[in-house]
Amino acid sequence: MPEYEFYCRTCGKPFTAFMHVKEHDVEVAECPECHQKKQVEKRIPEVSVFTTRKSTGFR
Ligand SMILES: [Zn+2]
C-alpha cells in the first residue's frame, strides 16, 4: 500500500497516511490531530521536481 502526503488546513500541519490507490482517488485520509477529513487536502509528491531539473541541464 503506498504512502500519501496530506495537509490539514484546520491544524496547519502536513501528515502522511497509507491508502489504497483507489481509495486515494476518491477520498482523503483522516487527520491524526483533529480526526476530520473536511479540511484535508492531497499533496503532490515532490519526486516530479527531480525529473524536471535533470532535463534542464546540469553542469
Ligand atoms: Zn487536523
N, CA, C, O and the ligand as a Tripos MOL2 file, in Angstrom:
@<TRIPOS>MOLECULE
protein
  237   235    60     0     0
PROTEIN
NO_CHARGES

@<TRIPOS>ATOM
      1 N           0.8460   -1.1960    0.0000 N.3       1 MET1
      2 CA          0.0000    0.0000    0.0000 C.3       1 MET1
      3 C           0.8880    1.2550    0.0000 C.2       1 MET1
      4 O           1.7470    1.3950    0.8710 O.2       1 MET1
      5 N           0.6950    2.1580   -0.9530 N.am      2 PRO2
      6 CA          1.5500    3.3590   -0.9960 C.3       2 PRO2
      7 C           1.2250    4.3670    0.1030 C.2       2 PRO2
      8 O           0.1200    4.4030    0.6450 O.2       2 PRO2
      9 N           2.2270    5.1810    0.4090 N.am      3 GLU3
     10 CA          2.0520    6.2120    1.4200 C.3       3 GLU3
     11 C           1.8170    7.5500    0.7150 C.2       3 GLU3
     12 O           2.5420    7.9080   -0.2130 O.2       3 GLU3
     13 N           0.8030    8.2770    1.1630 N.am      4 TYR4
     14 CA          0.4720    9.5520    0.5310 C.3       4 TYR4
     15 C           0.6510   10.7000    1.5110 C.2       4 TYR4
     16 O           0.5430   10.5380    2.7270 O.2       4 TYR4
     17 N           0.9260   11.8550    0.9450 N.am      5 GLU5
     18 CA          1.0750   13.0580    1.7630 C.3       5 GLU5
     19 C          -0.2080   13.8780    1.7330 C.2       5 GLU5
     20 O          -0.8410   14.0360    0.6890 O.2       5 GLU5
     21 N          -0.5760   14.3940    2.8970 N.am      6 PHE6
     22 CA         -1.7690   15.2370    3.0230 C.3       6 PHE6
     23 C          -1.4260   16.4590    3.8470 C.2       6 PHE6
     24 O          -0.3900   16.5250    4.5090 O.2       6 PHE6
     25 N          -2.3240   17.4190    3.7880 N.am      7 TYR7
     26 CA         -2.1420   18.6260    4.5790 C.3       7 TYR7
     27 C          -3.4770   19.0030    5.2030 C.2       7 TYR7
     28 O          -4.4820   19.1080    4.4990 O.2       7 TYR7
     29 N          -3.4980   19.2090    6.5220 N.am      8 CYS8
     30 CA         -4.7310   19.5820    7.1990 C.3       8 CYS8
     31 C          -4.7490   21.0900    7.4160 C.2       8 CYS8
     32 O          -3.8920   21.6430    8.1050 O.2       8 CYS8
     33 N          -5.7350   21.7400    6.8220 N.am      9 ARG9
     34 CA         -5.8290   23.1960    6.9400 C.3       9 ARG9
     35 C          -6.3310   23.6250    8.3220 C.2       9 ARG9
     36 O          -6.0650   24.7420    8.7650 O.2       9 ARG9
     37 N          -7.0550   22.7350    8.9940 N.am     10 THR10
     38 CA         -7.5370   23.0490   10.3420 C.3      10 THR10
     39 C          -6.3650   23.1440   11.3200 C.2      10 THR10
     40 O          -6.2980   24.0710   12.1270 O.2      10 THR10
     41 N          -5.4490   22.1870   11.2450 N.am     11 CYS11
     42 CA         -4.3000   22.1430   12.1420 C.3      11 CYS11
     43 C          -3.0910   22.8770   11.5610 C.2      11 CYS11
     44 O          -2.1680   23.2370   12.2910 O.2      11 CYS11
     45 N          -3.1020   23.0950   10.2530 N.am     12 GLY12
     46 CA         -1.9520   23.7160    9.6040 C.3      12 GLY12
     47 C          -0.7470   22.7960    9.5800 C.2      12 GLY12
     48 O           0.3960   23.2520    9.6210 O.2      12 GLY12
     49 N          -1.0120   21.4800    9.5110 N.am     13 LYS13
     50 CA          0.0810   20.5020    9.5710 C.3      13 LYS13
     51 C          -0.0110   19.4900    8.4450 C.2      13 LYS13
     52 O          -1.0990   19.0360    8.0910 O.2      13 LYS13
     53 N           1.1500   19.1360    7.8790 N.am     14 PRO14
     54 CA          1.1740   18.0490    6.9120 C.3      14 PRO14
     55 C           1.2700   16.7060    7.6270 C.2      14 PRO14
     56 O           1.7960   16.6230    8.7380 O.2      14 PRO14
     57 N           0.7650   15.6650    6.9920 N.am     15 PHE15
     58 CA          0.9000   14.3210    7.5580 C.3      15 PHE15
     59 C           0.8720   13.3010    6.4380 C.2      15 PHE15
     60 O           0.4870   13.6170    5.3120 O.2      15 PHE15
     61 N           1.2780   12.0780    6.7430 N.am     16 THR16
     62 CA          1.2700   11.0170    5.7450 C.3      16 THR16
     63 C           0.3630    9.8840    6.2080 C.2      16 THR16
     64 O           0.1810    9.6660    7.4060 O.2      16 THR16
     65 N          -0.2030    9.1680    5.2380 N.am     17 ALA17
     66 CA         -1.0820    8.0550    5.5610 C.3      17 ALA17
     67 C          -0.9970    6.9970    4.4750 C.2      17 ALA17
     68 O          -0.7980    7.3020    3.2990 O.2      17 ALA17
     69 N          -1.1510    5.7550    4.8920 N.am     18 PHE18
     70 CA         -1.1620    4.6480    3.9340 C.3      18 PHE18
     71 C          -2.5810    4.4340    3.4220 C.2      18 PHE18
     72 O          -3.5250    4.3110    4.2020 O.2      18 PHE18
     73 N          -2.7150    4.3930    2.1060 N.am     19 MET19
     74 CA         -4.0390    4.2240    1.4900 C.3      19 MET19
     75 C          -3.9130    3.3900    0.2300 C.2      19 MET19
     76 O          -2.8560    3.3240   -0.3970 O.2      19 MET19
     77 N          -5.0290    2.7530   -0.1240 N.am     20 HIS20
     78 CA         -5.0810    2.0860   -1.4130 C.3      20 HIS20
     79 C          -5.1740    3.1420   -2.5080 C.2      20 HIS20
     80 O          -5.7260    4.2190   -2.2860 O.2      20 HIS20
     81 N          -4.6330    2.8360   -3.6940 N.am     21 VAL21
     82 CA         -4.6530    3.7900   -4.8040 C.3      21 VAL21
     83 C          -6.0860    4.2090   -5.1390 C.2      21 VAL21
     84 O          -6.3560    5.3880   -5.3700 O.2      21 VAL21
     85 N          -6.9930    3.2430   -5.1620 N.am     22 LYS22
     86 CA         -8.3930    3.5420   -5.4850 C.3      22 LYS22
     87 C          -9.0510    4.4030   -4.4130 C.2      22 LYS22
     88 O          -9.8790    5.2620   -4.7150 O.2      22 LYS22
     89 N          -8.6820    4.1680   -3.1770 N.am     23 GLU23
     90 CA         -9.2000    4.9740   -2.0660 C.3      23 GLU23
     91 C          -8.7480    6.4240   -2.2090 C.2      23 GLU23
     92 O          -9.5240    7.3600   -2.0180 O.2      23 GLU23
     93 N          -7.4710    6.5820   -2.5510 N.am     24 HIS24
     94 CA         -6.8800    7.9170   -2.6940 C.3      24 HIS24
     95 C          -7.5220    8.7010   -3.8320 C.2      24 HIS24
     96 O          -7.5960    9.9280   -3.7780 O.2      24 HIS24
     97 N          -7.9870    7.9970   -4.8610 N.am     25 ASP25
     98 CA         -8.6590    8.6460   -5.9900 C.3      25 ASP25
     99 C          -9.9550    9.3390   -5.5700 C.2      25 ASP25
    100 O         -10.2910   10.4030   -6.0910 O.2      25 ASP25
    101 N         -10.6670    8.7460   -4.6460 N.am     26 VAL26
    102 CA        -11.9910    9.2510   -4.3000 C.3      26 VAL26
    103 C         -12.0850    9.9970   -2.9660 C.2      26 VAL26
    104 O         -13.0350   10.7440   -2.7340 O.2      26 VAL26
    105 N         -11.1100    9.7950   -2.1040 N.am     27 GLU27
    106 CA        -11.1970   10.4810   -0.8040 C.3      27 GLU27
    107 C          -9.8220   10.7880   -0.2220 C.2      27 GLU27
    108 O          -8.7940   10.3850   -0.7670 O.2      27 GLU27
    109 N          -9.8270   11.5100    0.8960 N.am     28 VAL28
    110 CA         -8.5800   11.8470    1.5810 C.3      28 VAL28
    111 C          -8.5200   11.0990    2.9080 C.2      28 VAL28
    112 O          -9.5190   10.5490    3.3680 O.2      28 VAL28
    113 N          -7.3420   11.0860    3.5120 N.am     29 ALA29
    114 CA         -7.1750   10.4150    4.8000 C.3      29 ALA29
    115 C          -7.6370   11.3170    5.9430 C.2      29 ALA29
    116 O          -7.7480   12.5350    5.8060 O.2      29 ALA29
    117 N          -7.8970   10.6790    7.0520 N.am     30 GLU30
    118 CA         -8.3140   11.4260    8.2400 C.3      30 GLU30
    119 C          -7.0890   12.0330    8.9230 C.2      30 GLU30
    120 O          -6.0480   11.3860    9.0390 O.2      30 GLU30
    121 N          -7.2230   13.2730    9.3700 N.am     31 CYS31
    122 CA         -6.1210   13.9420   10.0640 C.3      31 CYS31
    123 C          -5.8900   13.2900   11.4290 C.2      31 CYS31
    124 O          -6.8370   13.1080   12.1930 O.2      31 CYS31
    125 N          -4.6330   12.9370   11.7430 N.am     32 PRO32
    126 CA         -4.3380   12.2920   13.0330 C.3      32 PRO32
    127 C          -4.4990   13.2410   14.2260 C.2      32 PRO32
    128 O          -4.6190   12.7940   15.3670 O.2      32 PRO32
    129 N          -4.5000   14.5480   13.9600 N.am     33 GLU33
    130 CA         -4.6160   15.5380   15.0420 C.3      33 GLU33
    131 C          -6.0730   15.7910   15.4300 C.2      33 GLU33
    132 O          -6.4400   15.6670   16.5980 O.2      33 GLU33
    133 N          -6.9070   16.1490   14.4350 N.am     34 CYS34
    134 CA         -8.2890   16.5280   14.7440 C.3      34 CYS34
    135 C          -9.2990   15.4620   14.3110 C.2      34 CYS34
    136 O         -10.4950   15.6070   14.5610 O.2      34 CYS34
    137 N          -8.8270   14.3950   13.6670 N.am     35 HIS35
    138 CA         -9.6750   13.2870   13.2240 C.3      35 HIS35
    139 C         -10.8290   13.7210   12.3260 C.2      35 HIS35
    140 O         -11.9560   13.2440   12.4530 O.2      35 HIS35
    141 N         -10.5130   14.6410   11.4160 N.am     36 GLN36
    142 CA        -11.5150   15.0930   10.4530 C.3      36 GLN36
    143 C         -10.9350   15.0540    9.0450 C.2      36 GLN36
    144 O          -9.7190   15.0390    8.8560 O.2      36 GLN36
    145 N         -11.8260   15.0370    8.0700 N.am     37 LYS37
    146 CA        -11.3890   14.9810    6.6720 C.3      37 LYS37
    147 C         -11.7360   16.2450    5.8930 C.2      37 LYS37
    148 O         -11.2170   16.4710    4.8000 O.2      37 LYS37
    149 N         -12.6050   17.0550    6.4560 N.am     38 LYS38
    150 CA        -13.1580   18.1920    5.7250 C.3      38 LYS38
    151 C         -12.1190   19.1920    5.2310 C.2      38 LYS38
    152 O         -12.2510   19.7340    4.1340 O.2      38 LYS38
    153 N         -11.0840   19.4390    6.0360 N.am     39 GLN39
    154 CA        -10.0830   20.4440    5.6660 C.3      39 GLN39
    155 C          -8.7700   19.8050    5.2160 C.2      39 GLN39
    156 O          -7.7320   20.4650    5.1760 O.2      39 GLN39
    157 N          -8.8230   18.5370    4.8840 N.am     40 VAL40
    158 CA         -7.6200   17.8330    4.4510 C.3      40 VAL40
    159 C          -7.5020   17.8860    2.9350 C.2      40 VAL40
    160 O          -8.4580   17.5960    2.2160 O.2      40 VAL40
    161 N          -6.3210   18.2590    2.4570 N.am     41 GLU41
    162 CA         -6.0910   18.2720    1.0180 C.3      41 GLU41
    163 C          -4.9160   17.3740    0.6510 C.2      41 GLU41
    164 O          -4.0160   17.1380    1.4570 O.2      41 GLU41
    165 N          -4.9470   16.8750   -0.5930 N.am     42 LYS42
    166 CA         -3.8730   15.9950   -1.0710 C.3      42 LYS42
    167 C          -2.6650   16.8220   -1.4670 C.2      42 LYS42
    168 O          -2.8000   17.9300   -1.9860 O.2      42 LYS42
    169 N          -1.4900   16.2780   -1.2210 N.am     43 ARG43
    170 CA         -0.2600   16.9460   -1.6350 C.3      43 ARG43
    171 C           0.3790   16.1290   -2.7510 C.2      43 ARG43
    172 O           0.3500   14.8980   -2.7420 O.2      43 ARG43
    173 N           0.9590   16.8510   -3.7170 N.am     44 ILE44
    174 CA          1.6210   16.1740   -4.8290 C.3      44 ILE44
    175 C           3.0210   15.7710   -4.3880 C.2      44 ILE44
    176 O           3.7540   16.5980   -3.8460 O.2      44 ILE44
    177 N           3.4100   14.5110   -4.6100 N.am     45 PRO45
    178 CA          4.7580   14.0770   -4.2340 C.3      45 PRO45
    179 C           5.8260   14.8960   -4.9430 C.2      45 PRO45
    180 O           5.6490   15.2760   -6.1010 O.2      45 PRO45
    181 N           6.9390   15.1740   -4.2560 N.am     46 GLU46
    182 CA          7.9850   16.0350   -4.7990 C.3      46 GLU46
    183 C           8.9210   15.3200   -5.7710 C.2      46 GLU46
    184 O           9.8880   15.9160   -6.2450 O.2      46 GLU46
    185 N           8.6550   14.0870   -6.0630 N.am     47 VAL47
    186 CA          9.5040   13.2970   -6.9520 C.3      47 VAL47
    187 C           9.6180   13.9450   -8.3300 C.2      47 VAL47
    188 O          10.6740   13.8870   -8.9590 O.2      47 VAL47
    189 N           8.5310   14.5650   -8.8020 N.am     48 SER48
    190 CA          8.4930   15.1720  -10.1400 C.3      48 SER48
    191 C           9.4920   16.3210  -10.2780 C.2      48 SER48
    192 O           9.9280   16.6180  -11.3900 O.2      48 SER48
    193 N           9.8600   16.9670   -9.1820 N.am     49 VAL49
    194 CA         10.8130   18.0810   -9.2070 C.3      49 VAL49
    195 C          12.1720   17.6190   -9.7260 C.2      49 VAL49
    196 O          12.8210   18.3200  -10.5030 O.2      49 VAL49
    197 N          12.5860   16.4620   -9.3000 N.am     50 PHE50
    198 CA         13.8850   15.9370   -9.6960 C.3      50 PHE50
    199 C          13.9460   15.6230  -11.1940 C.2      50 PHE50
    200 O          14.9500   15.9120  -11.8460 O.2      50 PHE50
    201 N          12.9170   15.0550  -11.7240 N.am     51 THR51
    202 CA         12.9160   14.6920  -13.1390 C.3      51 THR51
    203 C          12.9210   15.9420  -14.0260 C.2      51 THR51
    204 O          13.5230   15.9430  -15.1000 O.2      51 THR51
    205 N          12.2440   17.0120  -13.5690 N.am     52 THR52
    206 CA         12.2030   18.2650  -14.3310 C.3      52 THR52
    207 C          13.5830   18.9160  -14.3300 C.2      52 THR52
    208 O          14.0450   19.4000  -15.3640 O.2      52 THR52
    209 N          14.2450   18.9270  -13.1650 N.am     53 ARG53
    210 CA         15.5610   19.5350  -13.0280 C.3      53 ARG53
    211 C          16.6010   18.8800  -13.9170 C.2      53 ARG53
    212 O          17.4470   19.5470  -14.5130 O.2      53 ARG53
    213 N          16.5220   17.5740  -13.9920 N.am     54 LYS54
    214 CA         17.5100   16.8010  -14.7480 C.3      54 LYS54
    215 C          17.5130   17.2070  -16.2280 C.2      54 LYS54
    216 O          18.5670   17.2820  -16.8600 O.2      54 LYS54
    217 N          16.3120   17.4680  -16.7670 N.am     55 SER55
    218 CA         16.1930   17.7720  -18.1900 C.3      55 SER55
    219 C          16.5970   19.2030  -18.5300 C.2      55 SER55
    220 O          16.8210   19.5050  -19.7020 O.2      55 SER55
    221 N          16.6980   20.1010  -17.5340 N.am     56 THR56
    222 CA         17.0400   21.4930  -17.7960 C.3      56 THR56
    223 C          18.5410   21.7030  -17.9800 C.2      56 THR56
    224 O          18.9810   22.7980  -18.3300 O.2      56 THR56
    225 N          19.3170   20.6600  -17.7440 N.am     57 GLY57
    226 CA         20.7600   20.7800  -17.9460 C.3      57 GLY57
    227 C          21.5050   20.9830  -16.6460 C.2      57 GLY57
    228 O          21.3500   22.0150  -15.9940 O.2      57 GLY57
    229 N          22.2980   20.0260  -16.2700 N.am     58 PHE58
    230 CA         23.0400   20.0830  -15.0130 C.3      58 PHE58
    231 C          24.5200   20.2470  -15.3170 C.2      58 PHE58
    232 O          25.0660   19.4510  -16.0820 O.2      58 PHE58
    233 N          25.1970   21.2480  -14.7500 N.am     59 ARG59
    234 CA         26.6120   21.4770  -15.0740 C.3      59 ARG59
    235 C          27.5240   20.6150  -14.2250 C.2      59 ARG59
    236 O          28.7450   20.6830  -14.3670 O.2      59 ARG59
    237 ZN         -6.2920   18.3510   11.5410 Zn       60 ZN60
@<TRIPOS>BOND
     1     1     2 1
     2     2     3 1
     3     3     4 2
     4     3     5 am
     5     5     6 1
     6     6     7 1
     7     7     8 2
     8     7     9 am
     9     9    10 1
    10    10    11 1
    11    11    12 2
    12    11    13 am
    13    13    14 1
    14    14    15 1
    15    15    16 2
    16    15    17 am
    17    17    18 1
    18    18    19 1
    19    19    20 2
    20    19    21 am
    21    21    22 1
    22    22    23 1
    23    23    24 2
    24    23    25 am
    25    25    26 1
    26    26    27 1
    27    27    28 2
    28    27    29 am
    29    29    30 1
    30    30    31 1
    31    31    32 2
    32    31    33 am
    33    33    34 1
    34    34    35 1
    35    35    36 2
    36    35    37 am
    37    37    38 1
    38    38    39 1
    39    39    40 2
    40    39    41 am
    41    41    42 1
    42    42    43 1
    43    43    44 2
    44    43    45 am
    45    45    46 1
    46    46    47 1
    47    47    48 2
    48    47    49 am
    49    49    50 1
    50    50    51 1
    51    51    52 2
    52    51    53 am
    53    53    54 1
    54    54    55 1
    55    55    56 2
    56    55    57 am
    57    57    58 1
    58    58    59 1
    59    59    60 2
    60    59    61 am
    61    61    62 1
    62    62    63 1
    63    63    64 2
    64    63    65 am
    65    65    66 1
    66    66    67 1
    67    67    68 2
    68    67    69 am
    69    69    70 1
    70    70    71 1
    71    71    72 2
    72    71    73 am
    73    73    74 1
    74    74    75 1
    75    75    76 2
    76    75    77 am
    77    77    78 1
    78    78    79 1
    79    79    80 2
    80    79    81 am
    81    81    82 1
    82    82    83 1
    83    83    84 2
    84    83    85 am
    85    85    86 1
    86    86    87 1
    87    87    88 2
    88    87    89 am
    89    89    90 1
    90    90    91 1
    91    91    92 2
    92    91    93 am
    93    93    94 1
    94    94    95 1
    95    95    96 2
    96    95    97 am
    97    97    98 1
    98    98    99 1
    99    99   100 2
   100    99   101 am
   101   101   102 1
   102   102   103 1
   103   103   104 2
   104   103   105 am
   105   105   106 1
   106   106   107 1
   107   107   108 2
   108   107   109 am
   109   109   110 1
   110   110   111 1
   111   111   112 2
   112   111   113 am
   113   113   114 1
   114   114   115 1
   115   115   116 2
   116   115   117 am
   117   117   118 1
   118   118   119 1
   119   119   120 2
   120   119   121 am
   121   121   122 1
   122   122   123 1
   123   123   124 2
   124   123   125 am
   125   125   126 1
   126   126   127 1
   127   127   128 2
   128   127   129 am
   129   129   130 1
   130   130   131 1
   131   131   132 2
   132   131   133 am
   133   133   134 1
   134   134   135 1
   135   135   136 2
   136   135   137 am
   137   137   138 1
   138   138   139 1
   139   139   140 2
   140   139   141 am
   141   141   142 1
   142   142   143 1
   143   143   144 2
   144   143   145 am
   145   145   146 1
   146   146   147 1
   147   147   148 2
   148   147   149 am
   149   149   150 1
   150   150   151 1
   151   151   152 2
   152   151   153 am
   153   153   154 1
   154   154   155 1
   155   155   156 2
   156   155   157 am
   157   157   158 1
   158   158   159 1
   159   159   160 2
   160   159   161 am
   161   161   162 1
   162   162   163 1
   163   163   164 2
   164   163   165 am
   165   165   166 1
   166   166   167 1
   167   167   168 2
   168   167   169 am
   169   169   170 1
   170   170   171 1
   171   171   172 2
   172   171   173 am
   173   173   174 1
   174   174   175 1
   175   175   176 2
   176   175   177 am
   177   177   178 1
   178   178   179 1
   179   179   180 2
   180   179   181 am
   181   181   182 1
   182   182   183 1
   183   183   184 2
   184   183   185 am
   185   185   186 1
   186   186   187 1
   187   187   188 2
   188   187   189 am
   189   189   190 1
   190   190   191 1
   191   191   192 2
   192   191   193 am
   193   193   194 1
   194   194   195 1
   195   195   196 2
   196   195   197 am
   197   197   198 1
   198   198   199 1
   199   199   200 2
   200   199   201 am
   201   201   202 1
   202   202   203 1
   203   203   204 2
   204   203   205 am
   205   205   206 1
   206   206   207 1
   207   207   208 2
   208   207   209 am
   209   209   210 1
   210   210   211 1
   211   211   212 2
   212   211   213 am
   213   213   214 1
   214   214   215 1
   215   215   216 2
   216   215   217 am
   217   217   218 1
   218   218   219 1
   219   219   220 2
   220   219   221 am
   221   221   222 1
   222   222   223 1
   223   223   224 2
   224   223   225 am
   225   225   226 1
   226   226   227 1
   227   227   228 2
   228   227   229 am
   229   229   230 1
   230   230   231 1
   231   231   232 2
   232   231   233 am
   233   233   234 1
   234   234   235 1
   235   235   236 2
@<TRIPOS>SUBSTRUCTURE
     1 MET1         2 RESIDUE 1 A MET
     2 PRO2         6 RESIDUE 1 A PRO
     3 GLU3        10 RESIDUE 1 A GLU
     4 TYR4        14 RESIDUE 1 A TYR
     5 GLU5        18 RESIDUE 1 A GLU
     6 PHE6        22 RESIDUE 1 A PHE
     7 TYR7        26 RESIDUE 1 A TYR
     8 CYS8        30 RESIDUE 1 A CYS
     9 ARG9        34 RESIDUE 1 A ARG
    10 THR10       38 RESIDUE 1 A THR
    11 CYS11       42 RESIDUE 1 A CYS
    12 GLY12       46 RESIDUE 1 A GLY
    13 LYS13       50 RESIDUE 1 A LYS
    14 PRO14       54 RESIDUE 1 A PRO
    15 PHE15       58 RESIDUE 1 A PHE
    16 THR16       62 RESIDUE 1 A THR
    17 ALA17       66 RESIDUE 1 A ALA
    18 PHE18       70 RESIDUE 1 A PHE
    19 MET19       74 RESIDUE 1 A MET
    20 HIS20       78 RESIDUE 1 A HIS
    21 VAL21       82 RESIDUE 1 A VAL
    22 LYS22       86 RESIDUE 1 A LYS
    23 GLU23       90 RESIDUE 1 A GLU
    24 HIS24       94 RESIDUE 1 A HIS
    25 ASP25       98 RESIDUE 1 A ASP
    26 VAL26      102 RESIDUE 1 A VAL
    27 GLU27      106 RESIDUE 1 A GLU
    28 VAL28      110 RESIDUE 1 A VAL
    29 ALA29      114 RESIDUE 1 A ALA
    30 GLU30      118 RESIDUE 1 A GLU
    31 CYS31      122 RESIDUE 1 A CYS
    32 PRO32      126 RESIDUE 1 A PRO
    33 GLU33      130 RESIDUE 1 A GLU
    34 CYS34      134 RESIDUE 1 A CYS
    35 HIS35      138 RESIDUE 1 A HIS
    36 GLN36      142 RESIDUE 1 A GLN
    37 LYS37      146 RESIDUE 1 A LYS
    38 LYS38      150 RESIDUE 1 A LYS
    39 GLN39      154 RESIDUE 1 A GLN
    40 VAL40      158 RESIDUE 1 A VAL
    41 GLU41      162 RESIDUE 1 A GLU
    42 LYS42      166 RESIDUE 1 A LYS
    43 ARG43      170 RESIDUE 1 A ARG
    44 ILE44      174 RESIDUE 1 A ILE
    45 PRO45      178 RESIDUE 1 A PRO
    46 GLU46      182 RESIDUE 1 A GLU
    47 VAL47      186 RESIDUE 1 A VAL
    48 SER48      190 RESIDUE 1 A SER
    49 VAL49      194 RESIDUE 1 A VAL
    50 PHE50      198 RESIDUE 1 A PHE
    51 THR51      202 RESIDUE 1 A THR
    52 THR52      206 RESIDUE 1 A THR
    53 ARG53      210 RESIDUE 1 A ARG
    54 LYS54      214 RESIDUE 1 A LYS
    55 SER55      218 RESIDUE 1 A SER
    56 THR56      222 RESIDUE 1 A THR
    57 GLY57      226 RESIDUE 1 A GLY
    58 PHE58      230 RESIDUE 1 A PHE
    59 ARG59      234 RESIDUE 1 A ARG
    60 ZN60       237 GROUP 0 **** ****
